[in-house]
Amino acid sequence: MFHEIRFPANLSFGATGGPERRTEVVTLANGFEERNTPWAHSRRRYDAGMGLRALDDLARLIAFFEARQGQLIGFRWKDWSDFKSCLPSEDIAGPDQLIGIGDEVTTDFQLTKTYRSGSHAYIRPITKPVAGTIRVSRGGDAMVDGVDYTADPATGIIRFADAPDIGAEIRAGYEFDVPVRFATDMIRTSMSRFQAGEVPDVPVIEVRI
């Protein structure tokens, strides 16, 4: 129930949204709190509601929505604020993200992105990398796609032809999308002007892959 197609990037540009966490907070009788979370990973929500746009843009949005059958089928989404393995101002490179350490046995490694603040870090699985953007290094050496490894853009799995040596750092750089679905079964449009219209709300929510 997932289509490997990206929501039109020109329509998602300017969308609002970002990561959401779920924290359960219990206030005790003495005023102290107990906090817990059932989620290991955050979940992202976005709203691509559009202001005044050309009717052709609205037609593309409606066609995309109908082809996904509303909330039924997932798709790719470009989060313009977070779509690279490096900082937004930098170019992706093989050493960007540490995704594993060789042990002479393991050949498959999941792409991940580490969000670090001080001595704490969160490791996010990346399951929808963008084909053609993936760069991989092993033990400091650049690897060749299709020769040293293969990359599955539908899962984010890097598979080496030979298991990396013990202690070898496996690193990767890439662009990536977020797997999402529409969070509504209805798209409301408004004809504001001649040959132009508005769609006030286009909510989407991340899905687990």
N, C-alpha and C positions, 0 to 999 in steps of 0.2 A: 504493500500500500504506500509506495514511495516512488515518485518520478524523479529521475536524475536530470532535472531541468531547473534553472535558476529563475526566480521572479525577476522581471525586467529591472536591471540595475538602475536605469534612469528613473524608474518609478519609486524604487526604494530609497533613492538618495533624498535625504532630508527627513526620513522617518524618525520618530521618537521611540525610545525604548532602551533596553539593556538587561543586565542580569538580575534575576530575582532569587532570593533565598527564602527558605521557610524555617523560622525559628520558633520553637515552642517555649514560652516564658511562663513560669509559675512563680508567683510572689508568695513567700512563706509568711507565716504569722509574725515572725520577728522582723519582717521587712526585707530580708535577704531574698535573692532570686536564684532559681534553678533554671538554666537554659539548656536546651537540647535541640537537635535538628534531625529529622528523618531523611534528609537529603544529603547525599555525599557530594552532589554536584549542583551548581546553580542551574536555573532554567531561564531562558531569555524570552522576553515579550517585546513586540514592536507594534507600532501603528503607522501604517503608510498612508493614512488619510491625506488626500490631495486637495489643495486649494484649486484655484481656477486653472484648468488644463484644457488642452485641445481635445476635441471629441475623439481623435484617433488614439490618444493615450487612454481615454476611458474605455474605448473599444478593446484595446489590448488587455487592460485590466480585467474586463468582464470575460473575455475569451480565456484568459489564464484561470480565472476563478471557476468557470464552467468546466474546463478541462480537468480540473482537480476535484470536481464535484463537491465544492464547498469544503467542509472540514474533513472529508473522507480521505483524501490522498495528500501525503506530504510532498515537500519540494525544497529546493535550495533557496537560501536567502543570503544576500550579501549585507553584512553589518559594516557599514562604511566607517564606523568608529573602531572596529576591531576585526580585521580580516587578513592580517599578516603575522608571520612568526616573529617578526622584529618590530621595532618601534615604527610608528606611521611614517616618520620622515626618512627611514632607512630603506635600503634595498635588501630583499631576501638573500640569504646566503646559507650554504651548507651547515656552518657551525651554529646557527641561530639557537636551536633548541636541543637539549640533551633528551633523547627518547629511550635510551637503554645502555646497558653495559654488556659486552660480549662475554660468553661463557663457553665457547666452542661447541655448544649444543643448539641454542636457540637461533632460529633463522628468521622468525617473524617478530616484528616490532610495531607497536601501535604509535602513530603520531600523537604527540601531546604538546601542550603549550603550558609553560610555567608562569604563573603570576606571582611575583615576589615583592614583599614589603618588609623591610628589616630582616629579621631572622626567620620569618614565616613565609610559607609559600603554598599555593594551591595549584595542583596539576590537573589540567583540563584535557580530557580525551578529544582528539580532533578526528572526526569520522567522515568529514566531507571536504577533503582537500581539493583544490582546483587542479585539474589535469594540466600538465605542461609547466607547472610552476614549482614542482618539488625538486629540491636539491638535497643530496644525502652525502655525509662524510663518515668515514669509519677510521678510528684511530688517527684522525687528523688528515686523512687522504680523501680527496674527492672521489666519489663513486660514479659510475656510468650507468644511467638508466637503461634497462634492457640487457645489460651485460653483467654487471655486478649485483643488480637488484631489480625488482619490479615493484611498482607502487600501484595500489588499488584505490582509485579516486572515489569508489563507492563505499569503502570501509575505513580508509586511512591506514591500512596495513602495509608496511614495508617488508618485503620478503627478499632475503639475500640468497644468492646462488650457493654460497658457502657460509657456514656459521662463523661469525666474527670471533677473533682470538679472545682469550680470557683477558678481561680488563680493558678491552678496546672500547672507547667511547663512541656510541652511535648518535650522530646528530643530524638534524634536518632543518631545512628552511622551506617555506611554502606559503601560498595564499590558501585561504579556506572559506567555506560557506557554513552557514548554520542550518541544520535540518529543521524545518518548521512545517506547520500546517496553518490553514486559516482558522481563526478562533470564532468564526461566525458562519452561518449558513445563508446569510443575506448581505448583499452589497447594495447600499442605498446611494443612488446618484441623483444629481440635481442639475437641470439645465439652467445655468446662471445667465449665460449670454448666447447670442447667436454663434454657433460653431465652437462653443466652449461650455464646460460643465464642471461640477465638483463632486467629489466623493469624500464626505467628512470623516468616515471611519473605515479603515481596512486593518483590523486587528489580526496579528499572527502570533503563534506561540511555538516555542521550541519543542521538538519531540525527541524522545530517547531512541537511539539507534543501537 
